[in-house]
Amino acid sequence: MTFRQNLGNLGEDIACDFLLKNGYKIIERNFRRPYGEIDIICRAPDKTLVFVEVKTTREGQIKAEDQLTKAKLKKLKKIACLYAGHYPEKIFDEVGWRIDLLAINFKKENFSINYYENIVE
């Protein structure tokens, strides 16, 4: 496994811990299809189905938030729509679903987390 893959896996583990501590329930990790991947699928405390993109960077790189490109966002929206269409029983009409970004920026042994809800209209 490469350093980048290890950093990504660590970021997803940290993201899951963060989400669980904030009342989210993890449904699935690394939902992969030929056309893309969703890092984390979870249920928010208000029962919204949430697709979470996790971006992790280390010191010296551009901020994690800035690594989410328009092309990646378009892929995320496509795969989230397909997932929602394939599993309609997981969507509650009164709250629906959304795509969030969880950005983790490492600085030496410490890290910061920035969580952005509903990043796609």
A tleap script that builds the chain and sets N, CA, C and O, in Angstrom:
source leaprc.protein.ff14SB
mol = sequence {
  NMET THR PHE ARG GLN ASN LEU GLY ASN LEU
  GLY GLU ASP ILE ALA CYS ASP PHE LEU LEU
  LYS ASN GLY TYR LYS ILE ILE GLU ARG ASN
  PHE ARG ARG PRO TYR GLY GLU ILE ASP ILE
  ILE CYS ARG ALA PRO ASP LYS THR LEU VAL
  PHE VAL GLU VAL LYS THR THR ARG GLU GLY
  GLN ILE LYS ALA GLU ASP GLN LEU THR LYS
  ALA LYS LEU LYS LYS LEU LYS LYS ILE ALA
  CYS LEU TYR ALA GLY HIE TYR PRO GLU LYS
  ILE PHE ASP GLU VAL GLY TRP ARG ILE ASP
  LEU LEU ALA ILE ASN PHE LYS LYS GLU ASN
  PHE SER ILE ASN TYR TYR GLU ASN ILE VAL
  CGLU
}
set mol.1.N position { 0.838 -1.176 0.000 }
set mol.1.CA position { 0.000 0.000 0.000 }
set mol.1.C position { 0.890 1.250 0.000 }
set mol.1.O position { 1.891 1.310 0.715 }
set mol.2.N position { 0.520 2.226 -0.795 }
set mol.2.CA position { 1.323 3.439 -0.910 }
set mol.2.C position { 1.073 4.380 0.274 }
set mol.2.O position { 0.102 4.214 1.013 }
set mol.3.N position { 1.948 5.357 0.445 }
set mol.3.CA position { 1.773 6.359 1.500 }
set mol.3.C position { 0.438 7.084 1.322 }
set mol.3.O position { -0.285 7.333 2.287 }
set mol.4.N position { 0.131 7.414 0.073 }
set mol.4.CA position { -1.124 8.127 -0.217 }
set mol.4.C position { -2.343 7.292 0.175 }
set mol.4.O position { -3.303 7.814 0.742 }
set mol.5.N position { -2.300 5.991 -0.131 }
set mol.5.CA position { -3.406 5.102 0.243 }
set mol.5.C position { -3.516 4.999 1.763 }
set mol.5.O position { -4.617 5.025 2.313 }
set mol.6.N position { -2.370 4.882 2.437 }
set mol.6.CA position { -2.383 4.820 3.905 }
set mol.6.C position { -2.973 6.093 4.500 }
set mol.6.O position { -3.774 6.036 5.433 }
set mol.7.N position { -2.574 7.243 3.956 }
set mol.7.CA position { -3.095 8.518 4.436 }
set mol.7.C position { -4.602 8.591 4.201 }
set mol.7.O position { -5.346 9.053 5.066 }
set mol.8.N position { -5.047 8.140 3.043 }
set mol.8.CA position { -6.480 8.124 2.730 }
set mol.8.C position { -7.265 7.227 3.668 }
set mol.8.O position { -8.341 7.598 4.136 }
set mol.9.N position { -6.726 6.047 3.943 }
set mol.9.CA position { -7.398 5.127 4.875 }
set mol.9.C position { -7.455 5.707 6.283 }
set mol.9.O position { -8.476 5.602 6.963 }
set mol.10.N position { -6.357 6.319 6.718 }
set mol.10.CA position { -6.326 6.958 8.031 }
set mol.10.C position { -7.369 8.069 8.087 }
set mol.10.O position { -8.096 8.197 9.073 }
set mol.11.N position { -7.440 8.870 7.029 }
set mol.11.CA position { -8.428 9.942 6.963 }
set mol.11.C position { -9.854 9.421 7.062 }
set mol.11.O position { -10.682 10.004 7.762 }
set mol.12.N position { -10.142 8.334 6.371 }
set mol.12.CA position { -11.491 7.752 6.432 }
set mol.12.C position { -11.798 7.194 7.812 }
set mol.12.O position { -12.935 7.296 8.272 }
set mol.13.N position { -10.808 6.603 8.486 }
set mol.13.CA position { -11.012 6.126 9.859 }
set mol.13.C position { -11.318 7.298 10.795 }
set mol.13.O position { -12.223 7.219 11.625 }
set mol.14.N position { -10.562 8.372 10.654 }
set mol.14.CA position { -10.784 9.574 11.477 }
set mol.14.C position { -12.169 10.149 11.178 }
set mol.14.O position { -12.887 10.563 12.089 }
set mol.15.N position { -12.536 10.172 9.896 }
set mol.15.CA position { -13.847 10.691 9.493 }
set mol.15.C position { -14.976 9.872 10.123 }
set mol.15.O position { -15.948 10.438 10.622 }
set mol.16.N position { -14.852 8.555 10.100 }
set mol.16.CA position { -15.877 7.693 10.702 }
set mol.16.C position { -15.991 7.966 12.199 }
set mol.16.O position { -17.100 8.068 12.722 }
set mol.17.N position { -14.867 8.085 12.889 }
set mol.17.CA position { -14.891 8.403 14.322 }
set mol.17.C position { -15.601 9.732 14.568 }
set mol.17.O position { -16.435 9.839 15.467 }
set mol.18.N position { -15.267 10.743 13.766 }
set mol.18.CA position { -15.883 12.065 13.886 }
set mol.18.C position { -17.401 11.972 13.697 }
set mol.18.O position { -18.173 12.524 14.481 }
set mol.19.N position { -17.809 11.267 12.648 }
set mol.19.CA position { -19.237 11.142 12.356 }
set mol.19.C position { -19.970 10.404 13.467 }
set mol.19.O position { -21.043 10.830 13.894 }
set mol.20.N position { -19.400 9.302 13.936 }
set mol.20.CA position { -20.029 8.538 15.016 }
set mol.20.C position { -20.172 9.382 16.288 }
set mol.20.O position { -21.210 9.347 16.949 }
set mol.21.N position { -19.136 10.132 16.621 }
set mol.21.CA position { -19.182 10.996 17.813 }
set mol.21.C position { -20.223 12.108 17.688 }
set mol.21.O position { -20.678 12.662 18.688 }
set mol.22.N position { -20.595 12.425 16.442 }
set mol.22.CA position { -21.586 13.468 16.203 }
set mol.22.C position { -22.974 12.907 15.885 }
set mol.22.O position { -23.828 13.605 15.338 }
set mol.23.N position { -23.183 11.641 16.235 }
set mol.23.CA position { -24.514 11.054 16.139 }
set mol.23.C position { -24.885 10.427 14.806 }
set mol.23.O position { -26.039 10.049 14.606 }
set mol.24.N position { -23.932 10.311 13.891 }
set mol.24.CA position { -24.196 9.671 12.607 }
set mol.24.C position { -24.066 8.156 12.750 }
set mol.24.O position { -23.337 7.668 13.613 }
set mol.25.N position { -24.774 7.421 11.902 }
set mol.25.CA position { -24.658 5.966 11.859 }
set mol.25.C position { -24.031 5.589 10.516 }
set mol.25.O position { -24.567 5.932 9.463 }
set mol.26.N position { -22.909 4.892 10.551 }
set mol.26.CA position { -22.228 4.482 9.324 }
set mol.26.C position { -22.995 3.317 8.694 }
set mol.26.O position { -23.257 2.308 9.349 }
set mol.27.N position { -23.345 3.467 7.430 }
set mol.27.CA position { -24.058 2.411 6.699 }
set mol.27.C position { -23.083 1.606 5.850 }
set mol.27.O position { -23.150 0.378 5.798 }
set mol.28.N position { -22.176 2.317 5.187 }
set mol.28.CA position { -21.256 1.650 4.261 }
set mol.28.C position { -20.020 2.523 4.052 }
set mol.28.O position { -20.083 3.751 4.124 }
set mol.29.N position { -18.900 1.856 3.793 }
set mol.29.CA position { -17.654 2.561 3.444 }
set mol.29.C position { -17.177 2.063 2.090 }
set mol.29.O position { -17.356 0.898 1.735 }
set mol.30.N position { -16.569 2.968 1.348 }
set mol.30.CA position { -15.950 2.644 0.062 }
set mol.30.C position { -16.912 1.929 -0.890 }
set mol.30.O position { -16.617 0.844 -1.391 }
set mol.31.N position { -18.054 2.551 -1.124 }
set mol.31.CA position { -19.022 2.044 -2.091 }
set mol.31.C position { -18.456 2.313 -3.485 }
set mol.31.O position { -18.397 3.460 -3.928 }
set mol.32.N position { -18.039 1.243 -4.173 }
set mol.32.CA position { -17.353 1.387 -5.461 }
set mol.32.C position { -18.193 0.849 -6.604 }
set mol.32.O position { -18.848 -0.189 -6.505 }
set mol.33.N position { -18.144 1.589 -7.676 }
set mol.33.CA position { -18.711 1.184 -8.952 }
set mol.33.C position { -17.702 1.583 -10.014 }
set mol.33.O position { -16.803 2.376 -9.734 }
set mol.34.N position { -17.827 1.053 -11.229 }
set mol.34.CA position { -16.847 1.394 -12.271 }
set mol.34.C position { -16.732 2.901 -12.536 }
set mol.34.O position { -15.688 3.374 -12.985 }
set mol.35.N position { -17.785 3.641 -12.263 }
set mol.35.CA position { -17.807 5.073 -12.574 }
set mol.35.C position { -17.480 5.956 -11.375 }
set mol.35.O position { -17.540 7.180 -11.489 }
set mol.36.N position { -17.136 5.374 -10.230 }
set mol.36.CA position { -16.776 6.204 -9.085 }
set mol.36.C position { -16.900 5.504 -7.752 }
set mol.36.O position { -17.235 4.322 -7.675 }
set mol.37.N position { -16.622 6.262 -6.699 }
set mol.37.CA position { -16.634 5.716 -5.344 }
set mol.37.C position { -17.161 6.769 -4.373 }
set mol.37.O position { -16.913 7.965 -4.519 }
set mol.38.N position { -17.891 6.283 -3.384 }
set mol.38.CA position { -18.316 7.130 -2.269 }
set mol.38.C position { -17.565 6.631 -1.048 }
set mol.38.O position { -17.616 5.444 -0.727 }
set mol.39.N position { -16.866 7.533 -0.363 }
set mol.39.CA position { -16.039 7.132 0.775 }
set mol.39.C position { -16.876 6.587 1.928 }
set mol.39.O position { -16.601 5.505 2.445 }
set mol.40.N position { -17.905 7.345 2.329 }
set mol.40.CA position { -18.732 6.939 3.471 }
set mol.40.C position { -20.193 7.251 3.156 }
set mol.40.O position { -20.524 8.335 2.676 }
set mol.41.N position { -21.050 6.286 3.434 }
set mol.41.CA position { -22.496 6.503 3.366 }
set mol.41.C position { -22.996 6.332 4.793 }
set mol.41.O position { -22.732 5.320 5.443 }
set mol.42.N position { -23.723 7.338 5.270 }
set mol.42.CA position { -24.162 7.284 6.661 }
set mol.42.C position { -25.541 7.926 6.818 }
set mol.42.O position { -26.083 8.524 5.888 }
set mol.43.N position { -26.083 7.784 8.015 }
set mol.43.CA position { -27.370 8.377 8.356 }
set mol.43.C position { -27.119 9.467 9.387 }
set mol.43.O position { -26.541 9.207 10.442 }
set mol.44.N position { -27.552 10.686 9.085 }
set mol.44.CA position { -27.398 11.816 10.002 }
set mol.44.C position { -28.374 11.670 11.169 }
set mol.44.O position { -29.336 10.907 11.087 }
set mol.45.N position { -28.125 12.401 12.249 }
set mol.45.CA position { -29.055 12.338 13.389 }
set mol.45.C position { -30.503 12.660 13.008 }
set mol.45.O position { -31.431 12.141 13.629 }
set mol.46.N position { -30.707 13.514 11.989 }
set mol.46.CA position { -32.077 13.853 11.561 }
set mol.46.C position { -32.636 12.861 10.545 }
set mol.46.O position { -33.696 13.098 9.964 }
set mol.47.N position { -31.926 11.747 10.326 }
set mol.47.CA position { -32.311 10.642 9.440 }
set mol.47.C position { -32.012 10.880 7.962 }
set mol.47.O position { -32.366 10.046 7.129 }
set mol.48.N position { -31.366 11.999 7.616 }
set mol.48.CA position { -30.956 12.242 6.232 }
set mol.48.C position { -29.889 11.226 5.838 }
set mol.48.O position { -28.982 10.937 6.619 }
set mol.49.N position { -30.000 10.683 4.622 }
set mol.49.CA position { -28.948 9.817 4.098 }
set mol.49.C position { -27.837 10.734 3.590 }
set mol.49.O position { -28.089 11.647 2.804 }
set mol.50.N position { -26.608 10.488 4.044 }
set mol.50.CA position { -25.496 11.387 3.722 }
set mol.50.C position { -24.381 10.616 3.031 }
set mol.50.O position { -23.941 9.564 3.494 }
set mol.51.N position { -23.935 11.176 1.903 }
set mol.51.CA position { -22.788 10.657 1.167 }
set mol.51.C position { -21.622 11.576 1.511 }
set mol.51.O position { -21.664 12.773 1.223 }
set mol.52.N position { -20.591 11.021 2.122 }
set mol.52.CA position { -19.481 11.843 2.598 }
set mol.52.C position { -18.228 11.580 1.767 }
set mol.52.O position { -17.764 10.446 1.644 }
set mol.53.N position { -17.701 12.654 1.206 }
set mol.53.CA position { -16.413 12.609 0.520 }
set mol.53.C position { -15.363 13.033 1.538 }
set mol.53.O position { -15.483 14.086 2.164 }
set mol.54.N position { -14.339 12.211 1.698 }
set mol.54.CA position { -13.270 12.505 2.651 }
set mol.54.C position { -12.023 12.905 1.869 }
set mol.54.O position { -11.584 12.188 0.970 }
set mol.55.N position { -11.465 14.048 2.220 }
set mol.55.CA position { -10.213 14.512 1.629 }
set mol.55.C position { -9.214 14.703 2.766 }
set mol.55.O position { -9.515 15.363 3.760 }
set mol.56.N position { -8.028 14.125 2.616 }
set mol.56.CA position { -7.008 14.186 3.652 }
set mol.56.C position { -5.699 14.658 3.034 }
set mol.56.O position { -5.274 14.163 1.990 }
set mol.57.N position { -5.071 15.619 3.695 }
set mol.57.CA position { -3.768 16.097 3.224 }
set mol.57.C position { -2.803 16.192 4.391 }
set mol.57.O position { -3.199 16.230 5.556 }
set mol.58.N position { -1.531 16.230 4.043 }
set mol.58.CA position { -0.503 16.430 5.063 }
set mol.58.C position { 0.120 17.810 4.842 }
set mol.58.O position { -0.075 18.443 3.804 }
set mol.59.N position { 0.849 18.241 5.817 }
set mol.59.CA position { 1.494 19.549 5.768 }
set mol.59.C position { 2.309 19.705 4.484 }
set mol.59.O position { 3.001 18.781 4.058 }
set mol.60.N position { 2.217 20.868 3.888 }
set mol.60.CA position { 2.965 21.124 2.664 }
set mol.60.C position { 2.150 20.927 1.402 }
set mol.60.O position { 2.567 21.349 0.324 }
set mol.61.N position { 0.995 20.293 1.521 }
set mol.61.CA position { 0.107 20.112 0.371 }
set mol.61.C position { -0.963 21.204 0.402 }
set mol.61.O position { -1.126 21.910 1.398 }
set mol.62.N position { -1.689 21.325 -0.714 }
set mol.62.CA position { -2.812 22.257 -0.680 }
set mol.62.C position { -3.855 21.722 0.293 }
set mol.62.O position { -3.914 20.520 0.549 }
set mol.63.N position { -4.668 22.609 0.829 }
set mol.63.CA position { -5.683 22.202 1.806 }
set mol.63.C position { -6.595 21.125 1.233 }
set mol.63.O position { -6.873 21.092 0.035 }
set mol.64.N position { -7.046 20.259 2.107 }
set mol.64.CA position { -7.921 19.161 1.688 }
set mol.64.C position { -9.166 19.688 0.971 }
set mol.64.O position { -9.619 19.100 -0.010 }
set mol.65.N position { -9.705 20.784 1.462 }
set mol.65.CA position { -10.910 21.360 0.864 }
set mol.65.C position { -10.693 21.724 -0.601 }
set mol.65.O position { -11.611 21.635 -1.416 }
set mol.66.N position { -9.481 22.131 -0.921 }
set mol.66.CA position { -9.174 22.578 -2.277 }
set mol.66.C position { -8.895 21.425 -3.234 }
set mol.66.O position { -8.695 21.650 -4.428 }
set mol.67.N position { -8.880 20.198 -2.729 }
set mol.67.CA position { -8.623 19.042 -3.583 }
set mol.67.C position { -9.892 18.476 -4.222 }
set mol.67.O position { -9.818 17.583 -5.067 }
set mol.68.N position { -11.043 18.989 -3.826 }
set mol.68.CA position { -12.298 18.513 -4.405 }
set mol.68.C position { -12.582 19.306 -5.684 }
set mol.68.O position { -12.993 20.465 -5.636 }
set mol.69.N position { -12.356 18.660 -6.813 }
set mol.69.CA position { -12.513 19.320 -8.107 }
set mol.69.C position { -13.969 19.272 -8.580 }
set mol.69.O position { -14.780 18.508 -8.057 }
set mol.70.N position { -14.279 20.095 -9.569 }
set mol.70.CA position { -15.623 20.080 -10.159 }
set mol.70.C position { -15.917 18.724 -10.791 }
set mol.70.O position { -17.043 18.232 -10.718 }
set mol.71.N position { -14.905 18.119 -11.412 }
set mol.71.CA position { -15.083 16.810 -12.043 }
set mol.71.C position { -15.415 15.744 -10.996 }
set mol.71.O position { -16.301 14.916 -11.211 }
set mol.72.N position { -14.704 15.764 -9.864 }
set mol.72.CA position { -14.966 14.808 -8.781 }
set mol.72.C position { -16.351 15.033 -8.207 }
set mol.72.O position { -17.061 14.074 -7.904 }
set mol.73.N position { -16.742 16.293 -8.054 }
set mol.73.CA position { -18.060 16.634 -7.532 }
set mol.73.C position { -19.163 16.110 -8.459 }
set mol.73.O position { -20.189 15.607 -8.001 }
set mol.74.N position { -18.934 16.235 -9.751 }
set mol.74.CA position { -19.903 15.744 -10.741 }
set mol.74.C position { -20.040 14.220 -10.640 }
set mol.74.O position { -21.148 13.685 -10.694 }
set mol.75.N position { -18.902 13.525 -10.494 }
set mol.75.CA position { -18.927 12.061 -10.319 }
set mol.75.C position { -19.659 11.675 -9.037 }
set mol.75.O position { -20.458 10.738 -9.023 }
set mol.76.N position { -19.376 12.414 -7.955 }
set mol.76.CA position { -20.031 12.137 -6.677 }
set mol.76.C position { -21.541 12.267 -6.799 }
set mol.76.O position { -22.290 11.417 -6.317 }
set mol.77.N position { -21.977 13.333 -7.443 }
set mol.77.CA position { -23.416 13.551 -7.602 }
set mol.77.C position { -24.043 12.420 -8.413 }
set mol.77.O position { -25.133 11.946 -8.091 }
set mol.78.N position { -23.345 11.991 -9.468 }
set mol.78.CA position { -23.862 10.907 -10.311 }
set mol.78.C position { -24.002 9.608 -9.522 }
set mol.78.O position { -25.049 8.962 -9.563 }
set mol.79.N position { -22.960 9.232 -8.812 }
set mol.79.CA position { -23.016 7.961 -8.074 }
set mol.79.C position { -24.000 8.043 -6.898 }
set mol.79.O position { -24.644 7.048 -6.566 }
set mol.80.N position { -24.120 9.217 -6.265 }
set mol.80.CA position { -25.097 9.385 -5.183 }
set mol.80.C position { -26.516 9.252 -5.727 }
set mol.80.O position { -27.359 8.609 -5.103 }
set mol.81.N position { -26.786 9.855 -6.884 }
set mol.81.CA position { -28.106 9.733 -7.508 }
set mol.81.C position { -28.419 8.280 -7.858 }
set mol.81.O position { -29.533 7.803 -7.641 }
set mol.82.N position { -27.427 7.590 -8.397 }
set mol.82.CA position { -27.620 6.186 -8.746 }
set mol.82.C position { -27.866 5.334 -7.503 }
set mol.82.O position { -28.733 4.460 -7.508 }
set mol.83.N position { -27.103 5.588 -6.440 }
set mol.83.CA position { -27.291 4.850 -5.185 }
set mol.83.C position { -28.700 5.112 -4.638 }
set mol.83.O position { -29.410 4.180 -4.260 }
set mol.84.N position { -29.091 6.383 -4.600 }
set mol.84.CA position { -30.415 6.756 -4.079 }
set mol.84.C position { -31.523 6.102 -4.908 }
set mol.84.O position { -32.533 5.661 -4.360 }
set mol.85.N position { -31.332 6.038 -6.232 }
set mol.85.CA position { -32.321 5.404 -7.089 }
set mol.85.C position { -32.378 3.898 -6.925 }
set mol.85.O position { -33.439 3.290 -7.072 }
set mol.86.N position { -31.239 3.295 -6.621 }
set mol.86.CA position { -31.167 1.840 -6.462 }
set mol.86.C position { -31.642 1.389 -5.088 }
set mol.86.O position { -32.119 0.264 -4.938 }
set mol.87.N position { -31.516 2.257 -4.078 }
set mol.87.CA position { -31.914 1.924 -2.707 }
set mol.87.C position { -32.917 2.952 -2.180 }
set mol.87.O position { -32.635 3.633 -1.194 }
set mol.88.N position { -34.093 3.074 -2.825 }
set mol.88.CA position { -35.055 4.099 -2.396 }
set mol.88.C position { -35.550 3.907 -0.962 }
set mol.88.O position { -35.983 4.861 -0.315 }
set mol.89.N position { -35.484 2.683 -0.478 }
set mol.89.CA position { -35.926 2.416 0.898 }
set mol.89.C position { -35.015 3.079 1.938 }
set mol.89.O position { -35.397 3.207 3.101 }
set mol.90.N position { -33.829 3.495 1.532 }
set mol.90.CA position { -32.901 4.159 2.452 }
set mol.90.C position { -33.105 5.673 2.490 }
set mol.90.O position { -32.469 6.367 3.283 }
set mol.91.N position { -33.991 6.183 1.634 }
set mol.91.CA position { -34.248 7.623 1.571 }
set mol.91.C position { -35.588 7.909 2.245 }
set mol.91.O position { -36.613 7.339 1.870 }
set mol.92.N position { -35.574 8.786 3.231 }
set mol.92.CA position { -36.811 9.207 3.885 }
set mol.92.C position { -37.258 10.513 3.242 }
set mol.92.O position { -36.532 11.507 3.272 }
set mol.93.N position { -38.451 10.509 2.665 }
set mol.93.CA position { -38.939 11.650 1.884 }
set mol.93.C position { -38.846 12.984 2.604 }
set mol.93.O position { -38.530 14.002 1.987 }
set mol.94.N position { -39.118 12.990 3.902 }
set mol.94.CA position { -39.135 14.264 4.625 }
set mol.94.C position { -37.745 14.892 4.774 }
set mol.94.O position { -37.640 16.100 4.989 }
set mol.95.N position { -36.685 14.099 4.664 }
set mol.95.CA position { -35.325 14.642 4.812 }
set mol.95.C position { -34.430 14.395 3.599 }
set mol.95.O position { -33.489 15.158 3.380 }
set mol.96.N position { -34.687 13.366 2.813 }
set mol.96.CA position { -33.931 13.109 1.586 }
set mol.96.C position { -32.479 12.718 1.812 }
set mol.96.O position { -32.149 12.005 2.760 }
set mol.97.N position { -31.610 13.207 0.912 }
set mol.97.CA position { -30.189 12.875 0.982 }
set mol.97.C position { -29.367 14.094 0.594 }
set mol.97.O position { -29.871 15.052 0.007 }
set mol.98.N position { -28.078 14.028 0.941 }
set mol.98.CA position { -27.171 15.124 0.617 }
set mol.98.C position { -25.745 14.588 0.493 }
set mol.98.O position { -25.440 13.458 0.873 }
set mol.99.N position { -24.881 15.456 -0.060 }
set mol.99.CA position { -23.458 15.132 -0.167 }
set mol.99.C position { -22.692 16.116 0.705 }
set mol.99.O position { -22.873 17.329 0.593 }
set mol.100.N position { -21.832 15.587 1.577 }
set mol.100.CA position { -21.013 16.396 2.478 }
set mol.100.C position { -19.532 16.180 2.175 }
set mol.100.O position { -19.144 15.186 1.560 }
set mol.101.N position { -18.727 17.121 2.615 }
set mol.101.CA position { -17.269 17.010 2.513 }
set mol.101.C position { -16.679 17.060 3.912 }
set mol.101.O position { -16.988 17.957 4.696 }
set mol.102.N position { -15.832 16.097 4.215 }
set mol.102.CA position { -15.099 16.093 5.478 }
set mol.102.C position { -13.619 16.213 5.120 }
set mol.102.O position { -13.027 15.297 4.549 }
set mol.103.N position { -13.038 17.357 5.465 }
set mol.103.CA position { -11.650 17.658 5.106 }
set mol.103.C position { -10.757 17.532 6.332 }
set mol.103.O position { -11.038 18.109 7.383 }
set mol.104.N position { -9.679 16.772 6.184 }
set mol.104.CA position { -8.729 16.552 7.269 }
set mol.104.C position { -7.367 17.063 6.820 }
set mol.104.O position { -6.826 16.614 5.810 }
set mol.105.N position { -6.825 17.998 7.575 }
set mol.105.CA position { -5.522 18.579 7.253 }
set mol.105.C position { -4.545 18.236 8.375 }
set mol.105.O position { -4.702 18.682 9.511 }
set mol.106.N position { -3.532 17.435 8.034 }
set mol.106.CA position { -2.507 17.058 9.020 }
set mol.106.C position { -1.421 18.115 9.082 }
set mol.106.O position { -1.012 18.669 8.062 }
set mol.107.N position { -0.964 18.384 10.289 }
set mol.107.CA position { 0.197 19.238 10.515 }
set mol.107.C position { 1.019 18.532 11.583 }
set mol.107.O position { 0.681 18.563 12.766 }
set mol.108.N position { 2.093 17.899 11.154 }
set mol.108.CA position { 2.903 17.011 11.999 }
set mol.108.C position { 2.003 15.898 12.523 }
set mol.108.O position { 1.358 15.213 11.729 }
set mol.109.N position { 1.942 15.699 13.846 }
set mol.109.CA position { 1.109 14.617 14.390 }
set mol.109.C position { -0.319 15.066 14.641 }
set mol.109.O position { -1.174 14.233 14.942 }
set mol.110.N position { -0.603 16.350 14.526 }
set mol.110.CA position { -1.936 16.880 14.793 }
set mol.110.C position { -2.708 17.041 13.481 }
set mol.110.O position { -2.125 17.052 12.397 }
set mol.111.N position { -4.010 17.163 13.602 }
set mol.111.CA position { -4.829 17.383 12.417 }
set mol.111.C position { -6.039 18.226 12.790 }
set mol.111.O position { -6.451 18.291 13.948 }
set mol.112.N position { -6.588 18.862 11.779 }
set mol.112.CA position { -7.830 19.610 11.956 }
set mol.112.C position { -8.885 19.010 11.041 }
set mol.112.O position { -8.575 18.477 9.975 }
set mol.113.N position { -10.128 19.104 11.471 }
set mol.113.CA position { -11.253 18.591 10.684 }
set mol.113.C position { -12.174 19.759 10.372 }
set mol.113.O position { -12.548 20.532 11.254 }
set mol.114.N position { -12.528 19.868 9.108 }
set mol.114.CA position { -13.546 20.826 8.678 }
set mol.114.C position { -14.637 20.024 7.992 }
set mol.114.O position { -14.373 19.227 7.091 }
set mol.115.N position { -15.867 20.250 8.434 }
set mol.115.CA position { -17.012 19.483 7.914 }
set mol.115.C position { -17.973 20.430 7.210 }
set mol.115.O position { -18.439 21.411 7.790 }
set mol.116.N position { -18.260 20.122 5.952 }
set mol.116.CA position { -19.127 20.960 5.130 }
set mol.116.C position { -20.343 20.144 4.699 }
set mol.116.O position { -20.207 19.115 4.036 }
set mol.117.N position { -21.513 20.603 5.073 }
set mol.117.CA position { -22.745 19.899 4.735 }
set mol.117.C position { -23.341 20.407 3.426 }
set mol.117.O position { -23.258 21.590 3.094 }
set mol.118.N position { -23.941 19.478 2.700 }
set mol.118.CA position { -24.729 19.803 1.515 }
set mol.118.C position { -23.943 20.630 0.498 }
set mol.118.O position { -24.323 21.755 0.171 }
set mol.119.N position { -22.860 20.068 0.009 }
set mol.119.CA position { -21.961 20.813 -0.881 }
set mol.119.C position { -22.421 20.827 -2.331 }
set mol.119.O position { -21.826 21.520 -3.156 }
set mol.120.N position { -23.475 20.068 -2.660 }
set mol.120.CA position { -24.008 20.012 -4.013 }
set mol.120.C position { -25.487 20.357 -3.969 }
set mol.120.O position { -26.221 19.878 -3.104 }
set mol.121.N position { -25.912 21.177 -4.894 }
set mol.121.CA position { -27.345 21.528 -4.948 }
set mol.121.C position { -28.111 20.518 -5.747 }
set mol.121.O position { -29.326 20.647 -5.902 }
savepdb mol mol.pdb
quit
